[in-house]
């Protein structure tokens, strides 16, 4: 699709009027914003929307990322975390092995385990269920955030159970929310081209609907900056907006830039900061019914994350402890931040740091 704008200033003014009057932006509006070089106006509009929705509060959580296995049946072109079974560096941990890592870093007040991992077909579905159950039994006060919608589709194939049965089994074991991954770009052209060997667009969205129907509040991501078109980015946001209209089950949208294969990758292999800020802002303007847009410091870096807080973002994720997936792909950011560093980061942007739990209940305002 090609949009020809005879008077871009007038078109931007029309979009600004829509934003002012809380009218929903169209796919054409979103593509126009991406094609515009007026980053400051786009950012100002997004900032106004965010202030209207969240005030100056910016949220973070004291959490820990866990990785039970990096063995994966999929071979997505953008992933440098996955391994084949038996490949050097591959692993599949038992709960007891995971406890050793957790106990080394755990402290009272940690509120969430964020589990990310491969689609390992060499273990049964019960392995994933028992891992959740063991964590919940040993750390009953920590919320378990685990499994993408793509993983739920994988577990359904692995076990022969329906999405609802898979989700209910995991919830009975202690699962409280799904992570947002596996969405990448919700376009079948993109997924075929990038070798996304996991859930289709329709399957990913359907798992979210089923999860929301069971009472789970979940997360949603977008992985941008490779071969997708601007139209596909905006359509991705519209898909999420449509599901949110139906279910009101998404808590936050997390647009993440794709990382190069190595920390030594040159500048031309990395997504431009201009694109990062524009994507945060356009996300806030397009996805008008999800409360929060996350500026993920792992992908953006800490300083750009600060700037993103005036471009529509209201969340900076959490402490993490040791992130592995983006850093396996060449991220240059820290692999964790302390609570004090997160507070400093938010205050440095002139915002109010708020420590939250997984469900955005406020724990402490700094």
C-alpha positions in Angstrom: 0.0 0.0 0.0 1.3 3.5 -0.8 -0.2 6.6 0.7 0.1 9.8 -1.1 -0.3 12.9 1.1 -0.9 16.1 -0.7 -0.7 18.2 2.5 1.1 16.4 5.2 0.8 19.3 7.7 -3.0 19.2 7.3 -3.0 15.4 7.7 -1.0 15.6 10.9 -3.4 18.3 12.1 -6.3 16.0 11.4 -4.7 13.1 13.4 -4.0 15.5 16.2 -7.7 16.4 16.3 -8.6 12.7 16.4 -6.2 12.2 19.3 -7.6 15.3 21.1 -11.2 14.0 20.8 -10.2 10.4 21.6 -11.2 9.1 18.2 -9.5 5.9 17.0 -6.7 6.1 14.5 -7.0 4.0 11.3 -4.4 1.8 9.6 -3.8 4.7 7.1 -3.3 7.1 10.0 -0.7 4.8 11.5 1.2 4.3 8.3 1.2 8.1 7.7 2.7 8.6 11.2 5.5 6.1 10.3 6.2 7.9 7.0 6.3 11.3 8.7 9.6 12.7 9.8 7.9 14.9 12.4 9.0 12.9 15.3 8.5 15.6 17.9 4.8 16.1 17.0 4.2 12.3 17.1 5.9 12.1 20.4 4.0 15.0 21.8 0.7 13.5 20.8 1.7 10.1 22.4 2.8 11.9 25.6 -0.5 13.6 25.9 -2.3 10.3 25.5 -0.1 8.7 28.1 -0.5 11.5 30.6 -4.2 11.3 30.2 -4.1 7.5 30.8 -1.4 7.2 33.5 -0.3 10.6 34.6 3.4 10.9 35.3 3.6 7.4 36.9 6.1 5.0 35.4 6.0 1.4 36.6 8.6 -1.3 37.2 8.7 -4.6 39.1 11.3 -6.5 41.2 11.5 -9.7 39.1 13.8 -12.4 37.8 14.1 -14.0 34.4 14.3 -17.8 34.3 15.2 -20.0 31.4 14.5 -23.7 31.9 15.5 -24.8 28.4 17.0 -23.3 25.2 16.2 -26.4 23.1 13.6 -25.4 20.5 12.0 -27.1 17.5 11.5 -23.7 15.8 14.3 -22.1 13.7 13.2 -18.5 13.6 15.6 -16.4 11.6 15.9 -13.6 14.2 16.6 -16.0 17.2 20.1 -16.6 18.5 19.0 -18.1 21.8 17.7 -21.5 20.6 19.7 -24.7 20.3 19.1 -28.2 19.0 19.0 -31.1 21.4 22.6 -32.2 22.0 24.2 -29.1 20.5 27.0 -27.5 22.4 25.5 -25.0 24.8 22.0 -26.6 24.9 20.4 -27.3 28.2 17.2 -28.5 29.9 17.1 -27.8 33.6 15.3 -29.7 36.3 13.5 -27.6 39.0 16.2 -28.5 41.5 18.9 -27.1 39.1 16.8 -23.9 38.7 16.5 -23.5 42.4 20.3 -23.2 42.7 20.2 -20.2 40.4 17.2 -18.7 42.1 18.5 -19.1 45.6 21.8 -17.3 44.5 19.9 -14.2 43.5 16.6 -14.3 45.4 15.7 -11.8 48.1 12.5 -11.1 50.0 10.3 -8.7 48.1 11.0 -10.3 44.7 7.5 -10.4 43.1 7.7 -12.2 39.8 9.5 -15.0 38.0 9.4 -14.3 34.2 10.0 -17.6 32.4 11.2 -17.6 28.8 12.4 -20.7 27.0 12.4 -22.8 23.9 9.8 -25.1 22.5 11.5 -28.3 23.5 9.8 -31.4 22.0 12.1 -33.8 23.7 10.3 -33.5 27.1 6.6 -34.2 27.7 4.1 -31.5 28.6 4.3 -32.7 32.2 7.9 -31.3 32.4 6.6 -27.8 31.9 3.7 -28.3 34.3 5.9 -29.8 37.0 8.4 -26.9 36.6 5.7 -24.4 37.3 4.3 -26.5 40.2 7.8 -26.9 41.8 8.5 -23.1 41.6 5.1 -22.3 43.2 5.6 -24.8 46.0 9.0 -23.5 46.9 8.3 -19.7 46.3 4.6 -19.4 47.0 4.6 -15.6 47.3 6.2 -15.1 43.8 3.9 -14.6 40.8 4.7 -16.9 37.9 4.6 -15.2 34.5 5.4 -17.9 31.9 4.7 -19.2 28.4 3.9 -17.3 25.3 0.7 -17.9 23.3 3.0 -19.7 20.8 4.2 -22.1 23.6 0.6 -22.8 24.5 -0.1 -23.8 20.9 3.1 -26.0 21.0 1.9 -27.6 24.3 -1.5 -28.3 22.7 0.2 -30.2 19.9 2.6 -31.9 22.3 -0.1 -33.1 24.7 -3.2 -33.5 22.5 -5.1 -31.1 24.8 -7.1 -28.1 23.7 -5.7 -24.6 24.4 -8.2 -24.3 27.3 -7.1 -27.6 28.8 -3.4 -26.7 28.5 -4.0 -23.3 30.1 -6.2 -24.7 32.9 -3.6 -27.3 33.7 -0.8 -24.7 33.9 -3.0 -22.4 36.0 -3.8 -25.3 38.4 0.0 -25.7 38.8 0.5 -22.1 39.6 0.6 -20.0 36.4 -0.8 -16.5 36.8 -0.2 -14.8 33.5 1.3 -15.4 30.0 4.3 -13.6 28.7 3.9 -11.6 25.5 6.3 -13.3 23.2 5.8 -15.4 20.1 3.9 -12.7 18.4 6.9 -11.3 16.5 4.9 -9.7 13.6 1.4 -10.9 13.2 1.6 -11.4 9.5 1.7 -14.7 7.6 3.9 -13.2 4.9 6.4 -12.2 7.6 6.2 -15.5 9.5 6.8 -17.6 6.4 9.7 -15.4 5.2 11.4 -15.3 8.7 10.9 -19.1 9.3 8.7 -18.5 12.3 8.1 -22.2 13.0 5.5 -21.7 15.7 1.9 -20.5 16.1 0.2 -18.7 13.2 -1.3 -15.2 13.6 -4.7 -16.7 14.1 -3.5 -19.3 16.6 -1.6 -16.7 18.6 -4.6 -14.4 18.8 -6.9 -17.3 19.7 -4.8 -18.5 22.6 -5.0 -14.9 24.0 -8.8 -15.0 23.7 -9.0 -18.3 25.5 -6.6 -17.2 28.2 -8.6 -14.0 28.8 -11.7 -16.0 28.9 -10.2 -18.1 31.7 -9.5 -14.9 33.6 -5.8 -14.5 32.8 -4.5 -11.0 32.2 -1.7 -11.2 29.7 1.0 -9.4 27.8 1.6 -8.7 24.1 4.8 -7.9 22.1 5.9 -6.9 18.7 9.3 -7.6 17.2 10.0 -4.9 14.7 13.0 -3.8 12.6 13.6 -6.6 10.1 11.6 -7.4 6.9 8.1 -6.3 8.0 6.3 -3.5 6.2 5.0 -0.4 8.0 1.5 -1.7 7.2 2.3 -5.0 8.9 3.4 -3.2 12.0 0.2 -1.2 12.2 -2.0 -4.2 11.4 -0.2 -6.0 14.2 -1.3 -3.2 16.6 -4.8 -3.3 15.2 -5.1 -7.1 15.8 -4.2 -6.5 19.4 -6.6 -3.6 19.7 -9.4 -5.8 18.3 -8.8 -8.6 20.8 -8.6 -6.0 23.6 -12.0 -4.7 22.5 -13.4 -8.2 22.9 -11.7 -9.3 26.1 -9.9 -6.4 27.9 -7.3 -9.0 28.8 -4.0 -7.3 27.8 -2.2 -5.3 30.5 0.7 -4.0 28.4 2.0 -3.8 24.9 5.8 -4.2 24.5 7.3 -3.2 21.1 10.8 -4.7 20.9 13.4 -4.0 18.2 15.1 -6.9 16.6 18.8 -7.3 17.7 21.7 -8.2 15.4 23.6 -11.5 15.7 26.5 -10.1 17.7 27.5 -7.3 20.1 30.2 -6.4 17.6 27.6 -5.8 14.9 27.9 -2.4 13.2 25.6 0.5 13.4 23.9 -0.4 10.1 22.8 -3.7 11.6 20.8 -2.0 14.4 17.4 -0.4 14.5 17.7 3.4 14.4 16.8 5.3 17.6 14.5 7.4 15.5 12.5 4.3 14.6 12.5 3.1 18.2 11.0 6.3 19.6 8.5 6.6 16.7 7.4 3.0 17.3 6.8 3.6 21.1 4.8 6.8 20.3 2.8 5.2 17.5 2.1 2.2 19.7 0.6 4.5 22.3 -1.5 6.3 19.7 -2.8 3.2 17.9 -3.2 0.8 20.8 -5.6 3.1 22.6 -7.3 0.4 24.8 -4.3 -1.2 26.4 -3.3 0.7 29.6 0.5 0.6 29.3 3.2 0.7 26.6 6.5 -0.7 27.8 9.9 0.8 27.0 12.0 -2.4 27.4 15.5 -1.2 28.4 17.0 -4.4 27.3 16.2 -3.6 23.7 16.3 0.2 23.8 19.2 0.8 26.2 18.8 2.8 29.4 19.2 6.3 28.0 16.7 5.9 25.1 14.3 4.3 27.6 14.4 7.5 29.6 13.5 9.5 26.5 10.7 7.0 25.6 9.0 8.0 28.8 8.0 11.3 27.2 7.0 9.5 23.9 4.2 7.5 25.4 5.7 4.7 27.5 4.6 4.1 31.1 6.6 1.0 32.1 10.3 0.1 32.1 9.9 -3.6 32.9 12.0 -4.7 36.0 15.2 -5.8 37.6 15.4 -9.1 35.6 18.7 -10.3 37.2 20.2 -11.8 34.1 18.6 -11.5 30.6 19.7 -14.0 28.0 17.6 -13.9 24.9 18.3 -10.4 23.6 21.8 -10.6 24.8 22.4 -13.8 22.9 21.5 -11.7 19.8 23.9 -8.9 20.5 22.0 -6.4 22.8 24.3 -3.8 24.2 22.2 -2.9 27.2 22.9 -4.1 30.8 21.4 -7.6 31.4 19.8 -6.3 34.6 19.2 -3.2 36.7 18.7 -2.8 40.4 15.7 -1.2 42.0 17.7 1.9 42.8 18.9 2.1 39.2 15.3 1.8 37.9 14.2 4.6 40.3 17.0 6.8 39.1 16.2 6.1 35.5 12.6 7.1 35.9 13.3 10.1 38.0 15.9 11.2 35.4 13.1 11.5 32.9 11.0 13.7 35.2 8.6 11.0 36.0 7.3 9.3 39.2 8.7 5.8 39.7 6.2 3.3 41.0 7.1 -0.3 42.0 4.3 -2.6 41.0 3.3 -6.2 41.1 2.6 -8.3 38.0 -0.9 -6.9 37.6 0.0 -3.2 38.0 -1.1 -2.9 41.6 1.1 -0.2 43.2 3.5 -1.4 45.8 5.5 1.7 46.5 5.6 5.2 45.0 9.1 6.8 45.0 
